[in-house]
């Protein structure tokens, strides 16, 4: 501790940039990005975008929504009475479809959109077979729809994402901090987001700069794997 009283940081919203030029393409997400870029020359009017939490699904969905002038709705908010309005636009993003949905309403929406030759982009963390769907016709329809997955980030992408999250918070950091964080957090976009948020809040609370020293205080180095030890 530096002896200074802790301040209470204000939990202010962070304006995350979701434009196409802000999306960081790497081998882990290149196929998904290419598929989004290929619109409207899709082989099927429905595309299921699968990836872990905070992997960039919503960013890609925002890029597509901008180009297709699509509306966006959370799957849990889809109801039968809203279907006619939702398909009237011709393009729709359905977010978090694996977190609960009115199955009959979604099935009706997919059919109605197809009749109107509309496009639908569905995001989820898991493939449709793992959603726990109880409506066979809906599951069959989703199985027929093309899907594309985003994998966990490689080291280069994780470092680039860390830089982006700091920039989103208007924080300038050096490469030493980025390297330290990369070695001390789980290799996921969600972990990177939480790490940057924690550093920002702790720096404000302690009246310190966001730097490698603070990161060393907050994040422990991973324990060595016993299996890596050379037997004596």
C-alpha positions as CSV (number, residue, x, y, z in Angstrom):
1,X,0.0,0.0,0.0
2,X,1.2,3.6,-0.6
3,X,-0.5,5.0,2.5
4,X,-3.0,7.1,0.5
5,X,-6.7,6.7,1.4
6,X,-8.6,4.6,-1.2
7,X,-10.9,6.6,-3.4
8,X,-14.3,5.3,-4.5
9,X,-14.1,5.1,-8.4
10,X,-17.2,6.1,-10.3
11,X,-18.6,3.3,-12.4
12,X,-18.9,5.3,-15.6
13,X,-20.0,3.7,-18.9
14,X,-17.2,2.9,-21.4
15,X,-17.9,3.8,-25.0
16,X,-16.7,0.7,-26.7
17,X,-16.0,1.2,-30.4
18,X,-17.9,-1.3,-32.6
19,X,-17.1,-0.1,-36.1
20,X,-15.8,-2.4,-38.8
21,X,-12.3,-0.8,-38.7
22,X,-12.2,-1.5,-34.9
23,X,-12.6,-5.2,-35.3
24,X,-9.3,-7.1,-34.8
25,X,-9.0,-9.9,-37.3
26,X,-6.9,-12.9,-36.5
27,X,-6.9,-16.7,-37.3
28,X,-9.3,-17.3,-34.5
29,X,-12.1,-15.1,-36.0
30,X,-11.1,-14.7,-39.6
31,X,-13.6,-17.2,-40.9
32,X,-16.5,-15.5,-39.0
33,X,-15.4,-12.1,-40.2
34,X,-15.2,-13.3,-43.8
35,X,-18.7,-14.7,-43.6
36,X,-20.1,-11.5,-42.3
37,X,-18.3,-9.5,-45.0
38,X,-19.7,-11.8,-47.7
39,X,-23.3,-10.6,-47.1
40,X,-25.6,-10.4,-49.0
41,X,-24.0,-13.2,-51.0
42,X,-24.9,-15.7,-48.3
43,X,-25.8,-19.3,-49.3
44,X,-28.7,-19.3,-46.8
45,X,-30.6,-16.3,-45.3
46,X,-29.9,-17.5,-41.8
47,X,-26.4,-17.6,-40.2
48,X,-25.6,-18.8,-36.7
49,X,-22.5,-17.1,-35.1
50,X,-21.0,-19.2,-32.3
51,X,-18.3,-18.1,-29.8
52,X,-17.3,-17.8,-26.2
53,X,-18.4,-14.9,-24.0
54,X,-17.0,-11.5,-25.2
55,X,-15.3,-13.2,-28.2
56,X,-16.5,-10.5,-30.6
57,X,-19.9,-11.9,-31.6
58,X,-21.8,-8.7,-30.8
59,X,-19.1,-6.6,-32.5
60,X,-19.5,-8.7,-35.7
61,X,-23.3,-8.5,-35.3
62,X,-23.1,-4.7,-35.0
63,X,-21.0,-4.5,-38.2
64,X,-23.5,-6.6,-40.1
65,X,-26.4,-4.7,-38.6
66,X,-24.9,-1.5,-39.9
67,X,-24.5,-2.8,-43.4
68,X,-27.8,-4.7,-43.6
69,X,-29.7,-2.0,-41.7
70,X,-30.8,-4.8,-39.5
71,X,-32.7,-4.5,-36.2
72,X,-31.3,-6.2,-33.1
73,X,-33.2,-8.0,-30.4
74,X,-32.3,-10.3,-27.6
75,X,-33.7,-13.8,-28.1
76,X,-35.5,-13.7,-24.7
77,X,-37.6,-10.7,-26.0
78,X,-39.1,-12.5,-29.0
79,X,-42.8,-13.2,-28.7
80,X,-45.4,-14.4,-31.1
81,X,-47.1,-11.0,-31.3
82,X,-43.8,-9.3,-32.2
83,X,-43.0,-11.6,-35.1
84,X,-44.8,-9.7,-37.9
85,X,-43.0,-6.4,-36.9
86,X,-39.6,-8.1,-36.5
87,X,-39.6,-9.6,-40.0
88,X,-40.9,-6.5,-41.6
89,X,-37.5,-4.9,-41.8
90,X,-35.9,-7.6,-43.9
91,X,-32.8,-8.1,-41.7
92,X,-32.6,-9.0,-38.0
93,X,-29.9,-9.8,-35.4
94,X,-31.0,-12.2,-32.7
95,X,-28.6,-12.1,-29.7
96,X,-27.9,-14.8,-27.1
97,X,-30.2,-17.4,-28.6
98,X,-28.8,-20.1,-26.3
99,X,-29.9,-18.3,-23.1
100,X,-33.6,-18.9,-23.3
101,X,-36.1,-18.2,-26.0
102,X,-39.8,-18.8,-26.8
103,X,-39.2,-21.7,-29.1
104,X,-42.6,-21.5,-30.9
105,X,-42.1,-17.7,-31.5
106,X,-38.6,-18.2,-32.9
107,X,-39.7,-21.0,-35.2
108,X,-42.6,-18.8,-36.5
109,X,-40.1,-15.9,-36.9
110,X,-37.7,-18.0,-39.0
111,X,-40.5,-19.2,-41.2
112,X,-42.0,-15.8,-41.6
113,X,-38.6,-14.2,-42.4
114,X,-37.9,-16.9,-45.0
115,X,-41.2,-16.2,-46.7
116,X,-40.3,-12.5,-46.9
117,X,-36.8,-13.4,-48.2
118,X,-35.3,-11.7,-45.1
119,X,-31.9,-12.3,-43.5
120,X,-31.3,-13.3,-39.9
121,X,-28.0,-13.4,-37.9
122,X,-28.2,-15.4,-34.7
123,X,-25.5,-15.2,-32.0
124,X,-24.9,-17.8,-29.3
125,X,-22.2,-19.3,-27.1
126,X,-23.1,-22.9,-28.1
127,X,-24.2,-24.7,-31.1
128,X,-28.0,-25.2,-31.4
129,X,-27.8,-28.9,-30.4
130,X,-26.6,-27.7,-27.0
131,X,-29.4,-25.1,-26.3
132,X,-31.7,-27.7,-24.8
133,X,-34.4,-27.0,-27.4
134,X,-37.6,-29.0,-27.0
135,X,-39.2,-28.2,-30.3
136,X,-37.9,-30.8,-32.9
137,X,-38.9,-28.6,-35.9
138,X,-37.0,-25.6,-34.6
139,X,-33.9,-27.7,-33.9
140,X,-34.1,-29.2,-37.3
141,X,-34.4,-25.8,-38.9
142,X,-31.4,-24.4,-37.0
143,X,-29.3,-27.5,-37.8
144,X,-29.8,-26.8,-41.5
145,X,-28.7,-23.2,-41.1
146,X,-25.0,-22.5,-41.8
147,X,-22.9,-21.7,-38.7
148,X,-19.5,-20.2,-38.1
149,X,-17.5,-20.2,-34.9
150,X,-15.1,-17.8,-33.2
151,X,-12.3,-19.6,-31.3
152,X,-10.4,-18.4,-28.2
153,X,-7.8,-15.7,-29.2
154,X,-4.2,-16.4,-29.9
155,X,-1.6,-14.4,-28.1
156,X,-1.3,-11.7,-30.7
157,X,-5.0,-11.1,-30.8
158,X,-5.2,-11.1,-27.0
159,X,-2.5,-8.4,-26.8
160,X,-4.2,-6.3,-29.5
161,X,-7.6,-6.7,-27.6
162,X,-6.0,-5.5,-24.4
163,X,-4.6,-2.4,-26.2
164,X,-8.1,-1.8,-27.6
165,X,-9.8,-2.0,-24.2
166,X,-7.3,0.4,-22.7
167,X,-7.9,2.8,-25.6
168,X,-11.6,2.5,-25.1
169,X,-11.0,3.8,-21.6
170,X,-8.7,6.5,-22.9
171,X,-5.7,5.0,-21.1
172,X,-2.2,5.0,-22.7
173,X,-0.1,2.0,-21.6
174,X,3.3,0.5,-22.5
175,X,4.2,-2.8,-24.0
176,X,5.6,-4.1,-20.7
177,X,2.1,-3.9,-19.1
178,X,0.5,-5.7,-22.1
179,X,3.1,-8.5,-21.9
180,X,2.6,-8.9,-18.2
181,X,-1.1,-9.1,-18.5
182,X,-0.9,-11.6,-21.4
183,X,1.1,-14.0,-19.2
184,X,-1.2,-13.6,-16.1
185,X,-4.8,-13.8,-17.3
186,X,-6.8,-16.6,-19.0
187,X,-6.6,-16.5,-22.8
188,X,-10.0,-15.2,-23.4
189,X,-11.5,-11.8,-24.4
190,X,-13.7,-11.8,-21.3
191,X,-10.7,-12.2,-19.1
192,X,-8.9,-9.3,-20.9
193,X,-12.0,-7.1,-20.5
194,X,-12.2,-7.8,-16.8
195,X,-8.4,-7.3,-16.3
196,X,-8.5,-3.9,-17.9
197,X,-11.6,-2.9,-15.9
198,X,-10.0,-4.0,-12.7
199,X,-6.7,-2.1,-13.4
200,X,-8.6,1.0,-14.2
201,X,-10.7,0.9,-11.1
202,X,-7.8,0.0,-8.8
203,X,-5.7,2.8,-10.3
204,X,-8.4,5.3,-9.5
205,X,-9.1,3.9,-6.1
206,X,-5.4,4.0,-5.1
207,X,-4.5,7.2,-6.9
208,X,-1.9,5.3,-9.0
209,X,-1.1,5.1,-12.7
210,X,-2.1,2.1,-14.8
211,X,1.3,0.4,-15.3
212,X,3.1,-2.9,-15.0
213,X,3.7,-2.4,-11.3
214,X,0.0,-2.2,-10.6
215,X,-0.6,-5.3,-12.7
216,X,2.1,-7.2,-10.8
217,X,0.3,-6.3,-7.5
218,X,-3.1,-7.3,-8.8
219,X,-2.5,-10.4,-10.9
220,X,-0.5,-13.4,-9.7
221,X,1.8,-15.3,-12.0
222,X,0.3,-18.7,-12.9
223,X,1.4,-21.6,-10.8
224,X,3.9,-23.9,-12.6
225,X,2.5,-27.2,-13.9
226,X,3.9,-30.1,-11.8
227,X,3.9,-32.2,-14.9
228,X,6.5,-29.8,-16.5
229,X,9.0,-30.6,-13.8
230,X,12.0,-32.8,-14.8
231,X,12.1,-35.8,-12.5
232,X,15.2,-36.1,-10.4
